[in-house]
Amino acid sequence: MNTKLSVIIPTFNEEEFLPNLLDSLKKQTFRPEEIIVSDAFSTDNTRNIAALYGCKVIDGGRPAHARNKGASVAKGEILLFLDADVVLPKNFLKDTISEFEKRKLDIASCFVTPLSNLTVDHMLHSLVNYYIKLTSEFYPHLPGFCVFVRKSTHNKIKGFDEELLLAEDHDYVQRAKQFGKFAFLNAYKVPVSVRRLSEEGRFKIALKYVAIEIHLFLLGHIKENIFEYNFGKHHK
């Protein structure tokens, strides 16, 4: 496979989780052209860890800005935006990129599965998968922690909207879909941490996401911190 892939990871104080993702990338049967860590001036060892793994480390910021900065220096024809708390199965890149190319997609994501043994977490993520599948044709969503996109498509829509405080990933796919083919990949579900659920509480998070969806549908984009979103404020 001759596809050139750039992996872009926005970070801020991710010393606990980033090594797990980078280890999983190191074990892939298909290796990316480069791994770019777009860091929002972490005060822990995030940058040192990224450098030790051979990543290209650049100055980032909030997720939308960090992803755009990473894309601006990426060499790959396909970009893969990942969050630091994702862990990839061994053949993930090989199988997803193969499917992406075979289906001639321009932007794609994967359904999600929690890195958790709790039944409630699997139920919640199954509901999320059902919702994004149900709405994918007329009101597309995608999880921002796993986004495949052709760099040409990213450039056409001028990247993520950095004015948006929340749901910039949903806005991104809705704009990208106007210029190319979008779908969810079948090869894998992407395993993701449940740290936010643990920190804020599952019921509270569920209500918050319902409120966000209602706001987006009725009032449009979210440009103010009305839902108390704090980037990089996770604790152990």
N, C-alpha and C positions, 0 to 999 in steps of 0.2 A: 504494500500500500504506500503510494507516494504522497499522500496528503500531508501537508504541513500544518500542524496544529500548534497554536499558542494557548497555553493555560494561563488565565489571569485570576489572581486571588486578592480581593481587597481585605486588608487586615487592620486591626487596632488591638494591641495587647492580646495576642492569640498564642502565647507561648505554650499553653496547655494543650491546645487542639491542633495547631498547625503541624507538628511533627507526625501526627497520625495520618493526616492527608498526604503530606510529602512522602512518607513511607509507602503509602498505597500507590502513589504516582510512580515511585521508583520501581515498584514491582510489576508495573503494567507490561503486558506482552507487546503493546504498541506504545512507543515512547513519543512524547510531544517534542516538537522542535525546540521549545523553551517553556520555562515556567516563570511567570512574572508575578512578583509579590508587590502589590501597590499598597504601601503602608501609610497609615495616617499618623505618623510620628509616634509610634508606640513607645511607652515608657518601660516596657519589660524587655525580654530577650527575643522578641519576634524577629527583628531584623537580623540579629546574629544567627538565629536558627535558619532563617531563609538563606542567608549567605553560605552557611555550612553545607546546605543541601545543593548548592550550586544555582540557586535561583537568581534571576535578575531582580534587584530590589530598587524600586523607585518611590518617590514621594506620592502619596495618595491623598485621601481625605474621606469624606462620606462615601457610601457605596457607589452612588451614581458617578461621582467625580473620579473615584479610584478606578472604576471599570473603564471609564473613558480614557484616563491617563494610560492605563495598561494597554488598551487597544491602540492608542496613538503610537506606541513604540513596538507593537507586536509585528513579527515577521510572518506569521502564519496566515494562510488563506482562510482557515477556519479558526474562530476564537471559541474558547470554552471558559465561561465565567463560573468559578466555583467559590463557595464560601469555605472558610477555614475549618469548619466543624463537620465537613463531609468526609466520608471514607469510601474509597472506590474498590469494588471487587477486582480481582486480578485481570480479567479480560474486558473490563468495562470500556476502555478507550478503543480497543480493537473492534469490538462488536458494535458499539454505538456509532463510531465514525463510519464503519462499513455500511451500517443501515442508513445513516444520514446521507451518504453518497449514493447508495443504491436507489433510495427513494427521491433523490434529487431535491432535497430540502434546502431551504435558505435559513430557516431558524427552527430550533427544536428544543425540547426539554424531555425530562423523564418524570414518570410518576414517582412518588416518594414512599419510602419505608423508614420507620424510626429505628434508631440505634437504641433499642429498649426492649426489655422482656415483659413490660407491662401490657396487659390486654387493652387497657383504656387508650394507650398511645397508638396501638395498631388500629383500634377502632376510629380514633380521631383522624389518623392519616388516611385510612380507607375512605372516610367521608370527604376529605380534601380531594383525593384522587377522583372520586365519583363526581364531585362538583366541577372540577376543572375539565374533566372529560365531557360532562354534560354541556358545558358552556363554551367549549373550544371553538365551535364554528361561528357563533354569533357574538360572543363576548369573551375572547380568549384571555386566559391567565397563564402565567408560568411561574414556577418557583425560581426566584432570583439566584438561589444558591446553585443552580445547574442550568446554564444557558449555552446551547450551541448556536453559533451564528456565523455566516460567511462575513468576512471583513468588509467585502464590498457592500453587503446589505447594511451592516453597522454604519458604514460611512454615508450611505444614501440617506439614512434617517438622522444623521448627525448624532448618533449615540444615544445614551440615556439622558433624559431631561434632568439636569442638575438642580432645577428649581423645585422639584418634587421632593417632599420629605418622606413620603410613604408611597408604596405601590408603583414605584418608578419602573419595576419590572413588568407590571401589567400594561402600563402605558407603552413601554418599549415594544412588546410583542404586538400590541394592537396597531402600532405604526409600521412595524416591520412586515406584518402580514399584508399590508397594502402593496408591498414591493416584491413579495416572494411567497414561497410555499412554506407553511408552518404545520407541524405535527408533533405529537408526543411519540417518542421512540419506544419500541416494544422490547428491545434487547434486555434492558435492566430497569429496575426501580433504583433510584439513587438513595443510599443509606445516609441519613442525616441525624445529627444530634437532637436530643429533646431538651437541651439545657434551658431554652427559653420557657418551655412548659414547666420545668421544675422550678425555675426561679420565680416566675410570675403567677403560677398556678394554672392548671389546665382549664378550669371553668372560666377564669378571668380572661385567659388568652382567647378562648373560643368566643366569648362575648365581644372581645375587642375586634376580632377579625370579622364578625358579623356586622358590627358597627361600621367598620372600615368599608365593607362591601356596600352597605346602605348609603354611606356618604358618597362613595364613588359613583353609584348609580343615580342618586338624586341631586348631588351638589357638585360632582366632578372632582378634579384633582385636589390632592392634599398638600398644601404648601406651608402649613403651620403645624406646630407640634401639639395638636389637640388630643392626640392619642398616647402621649407620654412615651414616645419611642426614643430610646437612648442607645445610639450606636456604640458598640464596644464596651458596654457597662456590665458585662457578664461577670459573675464571680464563681469561684469553685464550689 
